[in-house]
């Protein structure tokens, strides 16, 4: 009964936080709840910043939801934006799983787009070739381009102990200058900063192409790349969780010392995983250039998909299946964010989401109690 | 194309890298890797420019830039030191956050008009020294001169003072430092702040002195990342960091200027030993390969730095990248 006589303020003051490591795994729903909580918190914080910079947070968010999920048409556009993010997110997931910090998905994405474009523009294959030859050839070229760009930092890391964060990031800038050279000097269309458009048979098929049979699909731009992305997610999941190689990747990531004692070849795996990561990003670049842009052009391709892929991978907890829904979430944010002023808002919200996600990991690793002082022991 | 002018401008550009590199060096010496340099520089550049326009006083801009970037670095400090999260991911997220915030708050700044910049002047007497005078002491921004003073001070602080010794102890062997009564957590917070503040100063140096203006994310164009690379090349030594920074500054300028003239003339006094058509003028597309150079050189410099580190068994501060957890085994 004496408790009720203590004033509320001093009772609150006598509360302290006690933090202790979790000894057993939390229940399955718990990490999900923490992640969702972190996103909600980030959106709330983003709202405050939007309000501070003179915008209306509630209206901005409603606008984002309506402009990305409001109708079949815009949802299709959301999926189009999500497609490159799926591949970039997968690329980061496989590398990060081995604690290889591949920050170069952006450059590998661009080189994938370059590889695919080279098939059409060089031309390696004549323009009137049917689609069923064209598209596999471009997929292959895109994967090769990305894998090559992933090989460089992987090799430097494995053989010369060069920090892969910096080298892969520097290769992003080099990739942009590289395609700029090609679209200005070699493949320019009438002096503009872009290549000529690809012939129709080098486009990835879109839903709207089926509109003759199914009228409701008319105008929907979702393309085959989405299927490729989902297939890539399944393949990446199998590699990581159902194959011997994936087991090696995860072991090296979790405990490189133990992996070395177990006789795993870390040098070779470093190169191979960077190439796999690059290949996935390159597939994304190929899908974007042949599914959406239909020509080699810098600004729509080097739009930061590779960087957003880092956030996607982290939000998906490096799980390839989760990469797909997370990419759709970010696709919605990017699509709707284009019309919001000021224009940096989607980027800022992405940053806030990533920060609060990383901070929230603490709640998964540690238990936080609120205890009354004096009762701690 | 006068080589002296390129070197002179290179020293100015190098000053930006100098501040950012030494800032990151302080943070890493205390054991905290902060990959958010690019984001913190953007925050600094944006705030410096914004405040200078709003108040007409560039020094107020510099001050706010330092504080703002220092403040945002504390997010990284909190996440990695207190919450013990991975430093790589947290630093990356800081780059995203800094870029996002600076683009949002910098909306419309690129068309904001003219702003009074930090003063430029020559040092009397010293300008008379052949070669060195015109390159280092003629018509440079005050930031460049601050940079010169900064290099020996940073070296002296780290290697010859008691707080500098504590800084090294915290980065090499935090458990031992803790046992000696040094507050590991507080020092790491402090040096992450120093790193952020210097990145902010680097940003302010761009937007108010070396290449004035706010060009959204192109303002830094990856210089924050080059700074992170230079720390590795410098092997955590401020003197080497300064050499790297000025060399890169000169390279960046050279690339900008080399495409201008129609002929190259190599001359010492009146004696001309070289005269040739400038291939970069007649083949403007080669410029794209020139643009790759700073980034390619960063990789090459990393290769050199890593090889040397392996050979001499030098290396990063031993506790770099590891959170310090009191009472746990290990570093």
HADDOCK unambig.tbl for C-alpha pairs under 7 A between the chains (distance, minus, plus):
assign (segid A and resid 53 and name CA) (segid B and resid 105 and name CA) 6.52 0.50 0.50
assign (segid A and resid 160 and name CA) (segid B and resid 303 and name CA) 6.60 0.50 0.50
assign (segid A and resid 160 and name CA) (segid B and resid 306 and name CA) 6.88 0.50 0.50
assign (segid A and resid 160 and name CA) (segid B and resid 307 and name CA) 6.69 0.50 0.50
assign (segid A and resid 161 and name CA) (segid B and resid 306 and name CA) 6.20 0.50 0.50
assign (segid A and resid 162 and name CA) (segid B and resid 302 and name CA) 6.15 0.50 0.50
assign (segid A and resid 162 and name CA) (segid B and resid 303 and name CA) 5.82 0.50 0.50
assign (segid A and resid 162 and name CA) (segid B and resid 306 and name CA) 6.01 0.50 0.50
assign (segid A and resid 166 and name CA) (segid B and resid 225 and name CA) 6.85 0.50 0.50
assign (segid A and resid 166 and name CA) (segid B and resid 229 and name CA) 6.18 0.50 0.50
assign (segid A and resid 167 and name CA) (segid B and resid 299 and name CA) 5.54 0.50 0.50
assign (segid A and resid 170 and name CA) (segid B and resid 295 and name CA) 5.11 0.50 0.50
assign (segid A and resid 173 and name CA) (segid B and resid 292 and name CA) 6.98 0.50 0.50
assign (segid A and resid 173 and name CA) (segid B and resid 295 and name CA) 6.94 0.50 0.50
assign (segid A and resid 174 and name CA) (segid B and resid 292 and name CA) 5.05 0.50 0.50
assign (segid A and resid 174 and name CA) (segid B and resid 295 and name CA) 6.78 0.50 0.50
assign (segid A and resid 177 and name CA) (segid B and resid 288 and name CA) 5.35 0.50 0.50
assign (segid A and resid 177 and name CA) (segid B and resid 289 and name CA) 6.93 0.50 0.50
assign (segid A and resid 177 and name CA) (segid B and resid 291 and name CA) 6.64 0.50 0.50
assign (segid A and resid 177 and name CA) (segid B and resid 292 and name CA) 6.31 0.50 0.50
assign (segid A and resid 178 and name CA) (segid B and resid 288 and name CA) 6.89 0.50 0.50
assign (segid A and resid 180 and name CA) (segid B and resid 288 and name CA) 6.98 0.50 0.50
assign (segid A and resid 181 and name CA) (segid B and resid 285 and name CA) 6.25 0.50 0.50
assign (segid A and resid 181 and name CA) (segid B and resid 288 and name CA) 5.65 0.50 0.50
assign (segid A and resid 185 and name CA) (segid B and resid 285 and name CA) 5.96 0.50 0.50
assign (segid A and resid 342 and name CA) (segid B and resid 104 and name CA) 5.76 0.50 0.50
assign (segid A and resid 342 and name CA) (segid B and resid 107 and name CA) 6.26 0.50 0.50
assign (segid A and resid 343 and name CA) (segid B and resid 104 and name CA) 6.69 0.50 0.50
assign (segid A and resid 344 and name CA) (segid B and resid 100 and name CA) 5.72 0.50 0.50
assign (segid A and resid 344 and name CA) (segid B and resid 103 and name CA) 5.16 0.50 0.50
assign (segid A and resid 344 and name CA) (segid B and resid 104 and name CA) 4.69 0.50 0.50
assign (segid A and resid 345 and name CA) (segid B and resid 100 and name CA) 6.81 0.50 0.50
assign (segid A and resid 345 and name CA) (segid B and resid 104 and name CA) 6.04 0.50 0.50
assign (segid A and resid 347 and name CA) (segid B and resid 100 and name CA) 4.91 0.50 0.50
assign (segid A and resid 348 and name CA) (segid B and resid 97 and name CA) 5.67 0.50 0.50
assign (segid A and resid 348 and name CA) (segid B and resid 100 and name CA) 3.74 0.50 0.50
assign (segid A and resid 348 and name CA) (segid B and resid 101 and name CA) 5.47 0.50 0.50
assign (segid A and resid 351 and name CA) (segid B and resid 93 and name CA) 5.79 0.50 0.50
assign (segid A and resid 351 and name CA) (segid B and resid 96 and name CA) 4.73 0.50 0.50
assign (segid A and resid 351 and name CA) (segid B and resid 97 and name CA) 4.11 0.50 0.50
assign (segid A and resid 351 and name CA) (segid B and resid 100 and name CA) 6.69 0.50 0.50
assign (segid A and resid 352 and name CA) (segid B and resid 97 and name CA) 6.01 0.50 0.50
assign (segid A and resid 354 and name CA) (segid B and resid 93 and name CA) 5.75 0.50 0.50
assign (segid A and resid 355 and name CA) (segid B and resid 90 and name CA) 6.75 0.50 0.50
assign (segid A and resid 355 and name CA) (segid B and resid 93 and name CA) 5.63 0.50 0.50
assign (segid A and resid 358 and name CA) (segid B and resid 85 and name CA) 6.83 0.50 0.50
assign (segid A and resid 358 and name CA) (segid B and resid 90 and name CA) 6.67 0.50 0.50
assign (segid A and resid 359 and name CA) (segid B and resid 79 and name CA) 5.72 0.50 0.50
assign (segid A and resid 359 and name CA) (segid B and resid 83 and name CA) 6.82 0.50 0.50
assign (segid A and resid 362 and name CA) (segid B and resid 83 and name CA) 5.85 0.50 0.50
